[in-house]
Amino acid sequence: MVSAGEAERYCKEKRDAAFTTQAPHTPASPHTRPQALQQKRRLHGHIRKVQGMSWGADSRSLIASDQGSKTIIWDLASDRVPMKRKVISRPFIIAVAMHPTRDLVAIGGMDNVVSVWSTDGDGAECSMTRQLEQHDGYISSLHFPDESQMLSAGGDAEAALWDVATWKAKQVFRGHEGDCSCIRFPAGVPGSQAFCTSSSDGTARVWDMRSGECTHKFDVVGECNGCAFFPSGTAVAAGTQNGSVFLFDLRAQAALQKYSRKNNHVTAVDFSQSGRTMYVAYEDGHVCLWDPLASSESGYAKKVAAHVKNQNHDSRMRVISCMQMSPDGTCLATGAFDATICLWGPGKS
């Protein structure tokens, strides 16, 4: 029988080997290394700080809300300027999401209510179809995992799963002790029943949609401002108020890497479609590109590209408030305090 000490030493040897050995299926090639970003387009039309943002399933549309009571659905496939397809006028909206197949969007904010709107019709304004009451706090994040379900998270430290057919809450996820700020799914696992959340209670958690149970809890230092699932669903990244991002492995239930920029609050985290690049947005208006597969003797990942400065965001209001990679992996969108949205793609290093 193997003793506890021998088992611990074996695990340590394997962990150290993973940190110091380059993965055989990821050769050090310029084509597989994280690439610098270049601004491709800038969207004007919002009045004040961009609060929330979400891509459409086709990667050709984008919905965003601002502090000036405007929620805009952008048509990115159109050559028209300013490419606004639909508008919703409603104050204090923080979270937005687009249904993957139907002409519906969900929005929520400081009124503690999720409202569903129809985007069908010829007019510029959308029409509200219903209001959903479940949360006892502001709505911070919304997501449609598939065409039949919707998830919401709020300042009441809870997340809820909604049946789109009846618009009834069929599951409530409880466990966080602070505001639940973010919902993310593994992009590379269609039909996944797992999602992750971040919270001001200093944790990132993974949940099972079927049981409503928390399957993993990861502690960070300080408030957890954002999270993202690795595309394969095997790891979760969590960004913190003190400028650090942790990469947690679900199988080992432990931190694999830590990425730090001192004195810069992390505002959002996301991965490229392949997982080869992790994008981290900061309060000073920069986006850093980190390589999750890089390693060093200390076990920390190295920054493989200089941070990308949002040059076109006003320097006085360049705080990046939200960031998300498009479903097809071709475009990274950032929204900022200066009321603009920037679209980024691969560019020269």
C-alpha positions in Angstrom: 0.0 0.0 0.0 1.3 3.5 -0.9 1.8 5.8 2.0 0.4 9.3 2.1 3.9 10.7 2.0 4.8 8.7 -1.1 1.6 9.8 -2.8 2.3 13.4 -2.0 5.9 13.2 -3.4 4.6 11.5 -6.6 2.0 14.2 -7.1 4.7 16.9 -6.6 7.0 15.3 -9.1 4.3 15.2 -11.7 3.3 18.8 -11.0 6.9 20.0 -11.3 7.3 18.1 -14.5 4.2 19.7 -16.0 5.6 23.1 -15.2 9.0 22.5 -16.7 8.1 20.4 -19.8 6.9 21.9 -23.0 3.7 20.2 -24.2 4.5 18.0 -27.3 1.4 19.1 -29.2 2.2 22.9 -28.9 5.5 23.5 -30.7 7.1 26.9 -30.3 6.0 28.4 -33.6 5.2 32.0 -34.5 1.9 30.7 -35.8 0.9 29.1 -32.5 2.3 31.8 -30.2 -0.1 34.4 -28.9 -0.3 37.3 -31.4 -0.4 41.0 -30.8 -3.7 42.8 -31.4 -4.6 45.6 -33.7 -7.7 47.7 -33.7 -9.9 46.9 -36.6 -13.0 49.1 -35.9 -14.3 51.5 -33.3 -18.0 51.8 -32.6 -19.5 55.2 -31.6 -23.0 55.8 -30.5 -23.1 55.1 -26.8 -23.7 58.1 -24.5 -21.7 57.2 -21.4 -19.7 54.3 -19.9 -20.3 50.9 -21.6 -21.6 48.8 -18.8 -22.3 45.4 -20.4 -21.6 43.6 -23.7 -22.3 40.3 -25.3 -21.8 38.7 -28.8 -24.5 37.1 -30.9 -24.1 33.4 -31.7 -23.2 34.2 -35.3 -20.4 36.6 -34.3 -22.0 39.2 -36.7 -23.9 41.1 -34.1 -23.1 42.6 -30.7 -25.3 44.0 -28.0 -24.1 46.6 -25.5 -25.6 48.7 -22.8 -24.3 52.1 -21.4 -24.8 54.3 -18.4 -26.8 56.7 -20.5 -29.9 54.4 -20.6 -29.2 53.1 -24.1 -28.8 49.5 -25.1 -27.7 49.1 -28.7 -27.7 46.0 -31.0 -24.8 46.5 -33.4 -24.8 45.0 -36.9 -21.2 44.3 -37.5 -21.7 42.7 -40.9 -23.1 45.9 -42.3 -21.1 48.6 -44.0 -23.6 51.2 -42.8 -22.5 53.8 -40.3 -23.1 53.7 -37.4 -24.4 50.1 -37.9 -27.1 50.3 -35.2 -29.7 47.7 -35.8 -32.0 48.1 -32.8 -32.1 50.2 -29.7 -33.6 49.7 -26.2 -34.1 52.8 -24.0 -34.0 51.7 -20.3 -31.9 53.1 -17.4 -29.4 51.4 -15.2 -28.8 48.3 -17.5 -25.7 46.3 -16.6 -26.1 42.8 -18.2 -27.2 41.9 -21.7 -27.5 38.7 -23.8 -28.8 37.7 -27.2 -30.9 34.5 -27.8 -28.9 32.2 -30.1 -31.7 31.5 -32.6 -34.7 33.7 -31.8 -35.2 37.5 -32.2 -35.0 38.0 -28.4 -32.6 39.8 -26.1 -32.5 39.8 -22.3 -31.3 42.8 -20.3 -31.0 43.4 -16.5 -29.7 45.9 -14.1 -30.2 47.9 -11.0 -34.0 47.3 -10.8 -33.3 43.6 -9.9 -35.4 42.4 -12.9 -34.5 40.6 -16.1 -36.6 41.9 -19.0 -37.0 40.1 -22.3 -37.4 42.1 -25.5 -38.3 41.3 -29.0 -36.0 42.5 -31.8 -38.5 41.6 -34.5 -40.2 44.3 -36.5 -39.2 47.2 -38.7 -38.8 50.0 -36.2 -35.6 50.9 -34.4 -37.0 50.4 -31.0 -37.4 46.9 -29.5 -40.6 45.9 -27.6 -40.6 44.3 -24.2 -42.4 41.0 -23.9 -42.1 40.1 -20.2 -40.3 40.8 -17.0 -38.7 38.1 -14.8 -38.4 38.5 -11.0 -36.2 36.2 -9.0 -33.2 38.1 -7.8 -33.1 40.2 -4.7 -30.2 42.3 -6.0 -29.0 43.9 -9.2 -28.6 41.8 -12.4 -24.9 41.5 -13.1 -24.6 38.9 -15.9 -26.8 37.1 -18.4 -26.1 34.2 -20.7 -28.0 31.8 -23.0 -26.2 28.4 -22.8 -28.6 27.1 -25.5 -31.9 28.0 -27.2 -34.0 26.6 -24.4 -32.3 28.0 -21.3 -31.0 31.3 -19.8 -28.8 32.0 -16.8 -28.7 35.1 -14.7 -26.5 36.2 -11.9 -27.0 39.0 -9.4 -25.9 41.1 -6.5 -27.9 38.8 -4.2 -25.0 36.3 -4.6 -27.2 33.9 -6.5 -27.5 32.6 -10.1 -30.7 31.3 -11.6 -31.5 29.0 -14.5 -34.6 29.9 -16.6 -36.7 27.8 -18.9 -37.1 29.9 -22.1 -40.4 28.2 -23.0 -42.2 29.2 -19.8 -39.8 31.9 -18.5 -39.9 30.2 -15.1 -36.8 29.8 -12.9 -36.2 26.1 -12.6 -32.9 26.1 -10.7 -31.2 28.5 -8.2 -27.5 28.3 -7.5 -26.5 29.4 -4.0 -23.1 29.4 -2.3 -21.5 32.7 -3.0 -21.3 35.1 0.0 -20.9 38.3 -2.1 -22.1 39.8 -5.4 -22.0 37.2 -8.2 -20.5 39.2 -11.0 -19.8 37.0 -14.0 -21.1 33.9 -15.8 -19.0 32.0 -18.3 -19.2 28.7 -20.3 -16.5 26.6 -21.9 -16.7 27.7 -25.6 -15.1 24.5 -26.9 -17.6 22.1 -25.3 -21.0 22.4 -27.0 -23.8 21.3 -24.6 -21.7 21.6 -21.5 -23.7 21.5 -18.3 -21.0 23.3 -16.3 -20.5 27.1 -15.9 -18.3 29.2 -13.8 -19.0 32.4 -11.8 -16.8 35.0 -10.0 -17.8 36.9 -6.9 -16.7 39.7 -4.6 -16.4 37.1 -1.9 -13.0 36.3 -3.3 -13.9 33.0 -5.0 -14.6 31.6 -8.5 -16.9 28.6 -8.5 -18.0 25.9 -11.0 -21.6 24.8 -11.1 -23.5 21.8 -12.5 -26.7 23.0 -14.2 -28.4 19.7 -13.7 -28.0 19.4 -10.0 -27.6 23.0 -9.0 -24.6 22.1 -6.9 -21.2 23.8 -6.7 -18.6 21.3 -7.9 -15.5 23.4 -7.5 -14.6 26.4 -5.3 -11.4 28.3 -5.9 -10.2 31.0 -3.5 -8.3 34.0 -4.7 -6.7 37.0 -3.0 -9.1 39.9 -2.9 -12.4 40.4 -4.9 -12.8 38.2 -8.0 -13.8 40.6 -10.7 -14.0 38.2 -13.7 -13.6 34.6 -14.8 -13.4 32.6 -17.9 -13.5 28.9 -18.8 -10.6 27.4 -20.7 -12.2 26.3 -24.1 -11.8 22.5 -23.3 -13.6 23.0 -20.0 -10.7 21.6 -17.9 -9.5 24.9 -16.3 -10.9 28.2 -15.1 -9.2 31.6 -15.0 -10.1 34.1 -12.3 -9.1 37.8 -12.3 -8.8 39.8 -9.0 -8.9 43.3 -7.7 -5.2 43.3 -6.9 -4.1 42.7 -10.5 -3.5 39.0 -10.4 -5.1 36.2 -12.6 -5.1 32.6 -11.4 -5.5 29.6 -13.7 -7.1 26.7 -11.8 -7.2 23.1 -13.0 -10.6 21.4 -12.4 -9.1 17.9 -12.2 -6.4 18.7 -9.7 -8.6 21.3 -8.0 -5.5 23.5 -7.6 -3.9 26.6 -9.1 -1.6 25.9 -12.0 -0.4 29.4 -12.8 -0.5 33.0 -11.6 -0.2 36.1 -13.8 0.4 39.5 -12.2 0.4 43.2 -13.1 0.8 45.1 -9.9 -1.4 48.1 -9.0 -3.8 47.4 -11.8 -7.3 46.0 -11.2 -8.4 43.2 -13.5 -11.7 44.0 -15.1 -12.3 41.1 -17.5 -10.7 37.8 -18.6 -11.2 35.7 -21.7 -9.5 33.0 -23.9 -8.8 32.7 -27.6 -10.8 29.9 -29.4 -7.8 27.5 -29.1 -6.9 28.5 -25.5 -3.4 29.4 -26.7 -3.9 33.0 -25.6 -5.5 34.4 -22.4 -6.7 38.0 -22.7 -6.8 40.1 -19.5 -8.2 43.6 -19.4 -7.1 46.1 -16.8 -8.4 49.3 -15.3 -5.6 51.4 -16.8 -6.9 50.7 -20.3 -4.5 47.9 -21.3 -5.1 44.4 -22.5 -2.4 41.8 -21.7 -1.9 38.7 -23.8 -0.7 35.7 -21.6 0.4 32.3 -22.8 -1.3 29.6 -20.6 1.2 27.0 -21.8 4.4 28.9 -21.1 6.3 27.9 -18.0 9.3 28.9 -16.0 11.3 27.5 -13.1 9.0 29.4 -10.7 5.9 27.9 -12.2 4.5 31.3 -13.3 3.5 31.9 -16.9 5.5 34.6 -18.8 3.9 37.4 -20.7 4.7 36.7 -24.3 3.5 39.9 -25.9 3.6 43.5 -24.8 0.3 44.7 -23.5 -2.0 46.3 -26.0 -2.9 49.8 -25.1 -6.3 51.0 -26.2 -4.8 54.0 -27.9 -8.1 55.3 -29.1 -9.8 55.2 -25.7 -9.7 58.7 -24.1 -6.8 58.6 -21.6 -8.9 60.1 -18.9 -11.6 57.5 -19.3 -9.8 54.5 -20.8 -10.9 52.0 -18.1 -12.0 48.8 -19.8 -15.3 47.9 -18.3 -16.0 44.8 -20.3 -14.3 42.5 -22.8 -15.4 39.4 -24.7 -14.1 37.2 -27.5 -16.5 36.5 -30.4 -17.8 32.9 -30.7 -15.9 32.3 -33.9 -12.7 33.4 -32.3 -11.9 36.1 -34.8 -12.5 39.3 -32.9 -12.0 40.6 -29.4 -14.4 43.4 -28.3 -13.6 45.9 -25.5 -16.0 48.4 -24.0 -14.7 51.4 -21.9 -15.6 54.3 -19.8 -15.2 56.6 -22.8 -18.5 55.3 -24.3 -16.8 53.5 -27.2 -16.4 49.9 -28.2 -13.2 48.7 -29.9 -12.9 45.6 -32.1 -9.5 43.9 -32.2 -7.9 41.3 -34.4 -4.5 39.8 -35.1 -1.9 42.4 -36.0 1.8 43.1 -36.2 3.7 42.4 -33.0 
